[in-house]
Amino acid sequence: MTDTVSPGGETGSVELIDVVKMFGDFTAVDSINLQVQPGEFISLLGPSGCGKTTTLRMLAGFEEPTAGEMRISGQPIAGTPPHKRDVNTVFQAYALFPHMTVAENVAYGLRQRGTGKAEMGQKVAEALDMVKMRPLAERKPKQLSGGQQQRVALARALVNRPSLLLLDEPLGALDRKLREEMQIELKLLQSQLGITFIFVTHDQEEALSMSDRIAVMLDGRIEQLGDPYTIYEHPSSAFVAGFIGQQNFFNGKAAGGGRAVSAEGCTLISSRDTTGLSDGSEALAAVRPEAITVTDTDPGGQQNVIRGELAGISHLGDVIQFVVSAGEGREILSRVPRTSAPRLDTGQTVWCSWNADHTYLFTAEQAELVMADPASDKAEVLAGN
């Protein structure tokens, strides 16, 4: 049997201490510090080139850090080859052996470890039951759908019950409906098994729906680490605010003692804590579409009200999206639940309003991280390479 790194008293824990990865002169991972608790589901989220996959590859043993220390289950893993780490990885491409059956694919790792035939058969059956693939055990990968192949890859990774499972955008090749179904199943499976999952994705909704915590990454650094509620409701930077979900961005100047932004003929007031804003300085305000109410009458008395013309209506299932033209090329997005959406027609004069709790304010330095495109329904993130 092949030896693995012996787990310490914190089986499944992960610790990254000042980890750096250089490729020549390029810094792919820049002094990351991260602690993952045993049995936690944590996502590394960010745009292409942010360092999330490189971080995963270092944990798997496919890359070695340039500097810093990495520990799994309390044990340093520097120089430990991939097959001796108590870790398995699931990739987007699945990497199934086409000439093997489903059962043979799942059994591959057990055979490499010298597992006895009877024990191997039992473990393969248990792994296939986990992912509801036992009836298809004798099929070849080419006879399976994409979702079924993903399940087999997952069973193969879990059959040895590793203390840590690394998942590199494993749902990226699936269609939207199947991906959403697999998100639910994957989270339930992780909860049942109690195995630590580190999940790499660039899909914000995927990370929010599945994770205990999310590490939002940019340029090799962790911009913010927190649970989904905190990441969404209390973004620490304009990048996080723009990357997680959608935002309406307004460039302007700070006012009201740093509690407001004067932008494009209106003043946007915030009741949130702000730092680094002084009156007259360049600033950025952000408001999420779902926080904005659209009416055909002036609400009056509201702190944040913008008048405009209804330019478009989109039906998005249980949500209706309004696009309001507020002049000078400014378009404001509002998303309202269908059950409470007003009956409006394009061309109408309307008023957009929202509570001051929903206005985020950022400094000019933070504003450089995002660019609001008024012709788009989404803020475009300037993420570098």
C-alpha positions, 0 to 999 in steps of 0.5 A, a space after each residue: 500500500 502507498 503511504 500517505 501523509 499522516 493526518 494530525 489531530 485536525 484531519 481535513 484542516 488546511 493552512 496557508 502561511 504567506 504562500 507565494 507562487 512565481 512563474 518567472 517574473 510573474 506573481 501568480 499567488 501573492 502572500 496568501 494566508 488562509 485557514 480552512 476548518 475540517 469539514 468546511 466547504 470553502 470556495 476560491 472565487 475570482 476572474 481568470 488569472 486571479 490565482 485560484 487554480 494555482 492555489 489549488 494546484 499547489 495544494 494538490 502537489 502539481 506545483 510547489 510554492 516559491 515561498 511560504 508554508 502549506 499544511 494539510 491535516 496539521 502536516 507540512 506538505 512541502 516536497 510531498 508528491 501528489 500521490 502521497 497526500 491525503 487529497 484528491 482532485 476533481 477537474 472540469 474535464 473529468 479525465 475518465 479512462 475511456 477504455 474502462 467501465 464506470 466501476 473500473 474508473 472508480 476502482 483505479 485508485 484502489 488498485 494503485 493502492 493494492 486494495 484487496 478485491 473484496 474490499 475494493 468491490 465494496 468501496 466501489 459500490 458505496 462510492 457509486 451509491 453516493 452519486 447514484 451511479 451504481 446501475 450504470 457501473 458497467 457502462 463506458 464513459 462515452 455512453 454517459 451524459 456530461 452530468 453522469 461523467 461528472 458523478 463518476 469523476 466525483 465517485 473516483 475522487 471520494 472512493 478513498 475517503 480523502 481528508 481533503 477534496 479539491 474541485 477545479 470548476 467541476 460543473 463548468 461543462 454542464 448546462 445551467 439546469 444540470 449545473 444547478 441540480 449538481 450544486 445542490 447534490 454536491 453540497 448535500 454530499 459534502 455535508 453527509 461525508 464531512 470531508 473538507 471541500 475546496 472549490 474553485 469557480 468564477 461563477 458567483 452564484 455557484 459560490 454563494 449557493 454552496 459555500 460555508 465561506 468564500 475567498 474572493 481573489 484578485 491579482 493573486 491576493 484574497 480581497 475578502 474572506 467571509 460567509 456568503 451573507 457577509 460577502 454579498 451584503 458587506 463587500 470590503 471593496 468595490 471589486 468585491 461589490 462589483 464581482 459578486 452579483 450586479 451593481 449600479 455604479 455612480 461616479 462622483 464626489 464625496 459629500 455630507 461628511 463622507 456619507 453621500 456621493 454627489 453624482 450626475 445631478 443627484 446625491 446618493 446617501 448612505 447609512 453604512 459605515 464608510 472610511 477614507 472619504 472626505 467631502 470633495 474627494 473622488 468617490 464611487 457609489 453602488 446600489 444593487 438592482 434588487 434594492 431599487 423600487 420603480 414606481 410611476 409616481 414620485 415616492 416623496 420623502 425618500 433619501 435616494 430618488 432618481 427620475 427617469 424614463 422606463 427604457 426596457 422591461 425583461 421577464 426573468 422567470 420570477 423576477 422582472 428587470 426594469 431598465 431606466 434611462 436617467 439621462 446623460 447615458 445613465 441607465 439604472 437597473 432594477 430587479 423586482 419579484 414578479 409578485 410585487 412588480 408594478 405594471 409599467 410600460 416603456 416610455 413612461 416617466 418613473 422614479 427609482 428609489 431605495 433605502 440609504 442602507 443599500 448605498 455602498 460608498 467607496 474611495 477613488 482608489 477602489 473605484 479604479 477596480 470597476 468600470 460602469 458601462 451604462 450601455 450594459 446590464 452589468 458592471 464590468 470588472 477590470 481584472 487584469 490578466 
